[in-house]
Amino acid sequence: MAQGKLYIGRKVRELRVSKNATQAQLADRLGISISYLNQIENNQRPLSATVLLALAEEFKLTLADLAEGEDNRLMSALSEAISDPFFSLYAVSPQQLKLVSKNAPGIAHALIAVHQAYRHNSEQLASIEANIGISSGLVEKTPYEEVRDYFHFVDNYVNDLDLFAENLATELQIGAQDTHVALSTFLQERCMVRIERTSDTDVMRQFDMETRTLTLNSYLPSATRDFQIALQIAQLHAGAMIDEIAAAGGFRTAEAVEICRIGLHNYFAGALVMPYRKFLEIAQEVRHDLDLLSARFGASLEQVCHRLSTLQRPGEKGTPIYFARIDRAGNITKRHSAVKLQFARFGAACPLWNAHRAFESSKGIIRQLAETPDGVRYLCIATHVAKGARGFLSARQDYVLALGCEISYADKFVYADGLDLKNHSAFEPIGISCRICERPNCASRAVPPIKSQLVIQHNMRGLLPYGIRDTGHK
């Protein structure tokens, strides 16, 4: 198949601006005319191979970093929004979605926000009978959702914060000495904080600014204990940087800013305990064996999975994966995807996904070869974890951690060993969500796909009580 022409004007412009360079300065460095660079940045002309190589050299990036295709996260969210029946009169092609996502991301984000407001309004109207006009605030994106989308669209990677944490990890020799000793010593000697223990099972961590005392639960697992110490270091040592990043996030409410600060504190803690380059090196060495990574860095399986999802440093990216945390009700409480598979923003996940089976499995990590309706194949792994069990009477939270990659990267994972990756019949059909899945004959379908018309046949019954007619709008 012939390669499509490469139009990445927005990315070229962002790279130039990041270096505070004018078009004339960058054109001179690339050895092209200013008019040619202007046309490239406005997607009026594609990049030639020569210019692509020159850009890679100028900005110290890999060709994959520059030549990667559509922004899957933004295009997936936009595609789901536009597939709502509300827009049924408008036939939008994948090419048009791609064009908007790449060249007018602001418009794409605005449309997604409008659709999200519409969805919230619809859901509220369905549940409130007597108070339809209760508040215009019902249609707004919640602060939590706003922060979730912020991390989603920065690719779950915060460069300045990650580098700051990595530099501190190098100073503390994280990985070369006991992590708990290194973190505790830094907190006590550099941050002037005393560490105490409590047997109160309702308290995981508490910091008293006046007495400079950090109180930790005595029954915390070592990985959780060290993470909480690292989080306290984030608040005190990286607080100023975190406040600046959160303030620049463009959030609409003070509550969203505070939620973002929490997320950034946790991000720094993970990056400190599992410093980027060392973690990436070991992950590749052990072929992403979660148990070995957990043991090597003294981290929990969830912390390891989450860190793997943040390996998005330009020029030093890790293997692209998806990561999700799912509770027993099917709620996805954490999510990120650096692959084409993107989680649905509304509705439940596909019931055929192996993540749902992990709750009942006694095998530890379970594996699945899966194929989505677009023909992309994945290696999917999932494992059940329990959190918060501090004594017989304490509450316990059960989750499944789901992780996976496109099949072309499967050899980088130990979990692919022994699987027949070349056998088409070994791949189970899965979708993203029933409401946007195109498979017509899935016995596990919960609701009809919103982009198709139903065919009702009173004298015949198949797997479903209705047939599905493709409307032709893909």
Phi, psi and omega in degrees: 000134180291143179284139177287159178291148187261109177247103180229046183301318181296320180293319179297317180297317180296321178296318180296314181296324180298336179260006180055038181257144174279167176299322180296319181293315181291320179301320179295319180293327181274348180074034178231171180281159178296321181296322179295316179297320178299319178293322178297312183294336179260013178056033175269341176220145179280165176282139172275164179299323181296314180292323178300315179294321180295321177295317179300319179289317183297319185255008177056047179243160174279160178298327179296323179298321183277321189265005180300147188281223187300154174284098188300322183295310182292317182293323179296314180296319179293319180297319179294320180297314186286344179278354178300141179306337178304329181258021188297337180281353184246115178271109182248122182278159175303326179296321179292319178298317180296320181296315180293317182298320184278320190257339180222062183299331179297318178295320180299313179297322180296317180294320178297318179296318179297317180295320179296320177297318179298318180296316179299318180297316181297317180294322179292318180295329180288334184257346181248114185266318187264350186234050184301322183262035189297317184192138175291342180293345181297334185271356184278150173296135180291156178303322180297316179294324179297318179289321177302317179291328178300309180293325180300315187271354169264014177067025177059027181223127180243099194300306184300319181291321180295317179295320179298316180294321180295320179296320178292322178298321177296317179298321182274357181058043176299128182100331179266338175226172182302123184299318181298317179296316182297314182292316181297318180296317179297315182297321184281319186271324183265326181261355178057048181241131177268139180255128177234168181241152175225149177262004178288109185289349178277351181247120174271313182207140177212132181241129177255109184295323184293316181266357181053050181240126174257120179254124181243147178293133183293340186259010179293140170301152184302322180296318179291319178301311181294324179295320180292327175293318178296324178294323177293324175297321178301315181296320186269320186269326183247013185301318182296315179296318180297319178298321180293317180296315180296320181294331181273003184284350178073028182285150186275338184229157176295328179297318179296321178299316180294321178295321178296320178301319177299314179299320180288325174299315179294322179299312181299318181301315179295321180289334178283315180290326181235075184302141195311295188296317179295317180295316179299317180298313181291322179301318179289324181295317182265009178056047173060032175288111187297321181294319180291320177296320179298316181291321184293322184255004180062035183245160177283166178299321180295318178298320179296313181299316180298317180295322177301328182284350182259003185282069186238026181293128180304129180084347181222039184288146174277186178294128181293127182225169164248153178217138177211151172241127187236136176266179186295335179278358180091003178288133176269105187268345169220145180202143168196146178217126174256012178245179183294328178293121179237140182286143179294139179279338179228147178085171183276164177280165182300129181290346180275352179291138185294345179303325183287334181280341186294335180298327184260356185275142176255012186270003185077249179270125177251154186238155178207136168262124188227155178225129178273165184302337179278003176090359180280135183252148186224151164263120183244131174235152181209149177211147181270134177228154176239139181233153170081006181279097179241074182106160185299324185270354183278155180289149181230137177250130178255132179224162167244134173261125181242135184217147178190170180215163173294151190297337179293343178256005188300328182294345178277358181243131178298336184287352177274345183300133178086354179267145180273087186287344183264355181270109184301322184289348179282348183267122180277139178285125174230169177230194176263306179203144184305323186292340179237008180275138186266355184294124186276336188239051180260117182292343181268004182297131180267321180221156179293153176291138187285348181264005184236158176264146180270145175245113182263120180239106185290338185258008180213142178228125176255215179297327181243157179284009180208158171262166182235121178259124179290127180278351179091353181266097181264000000 
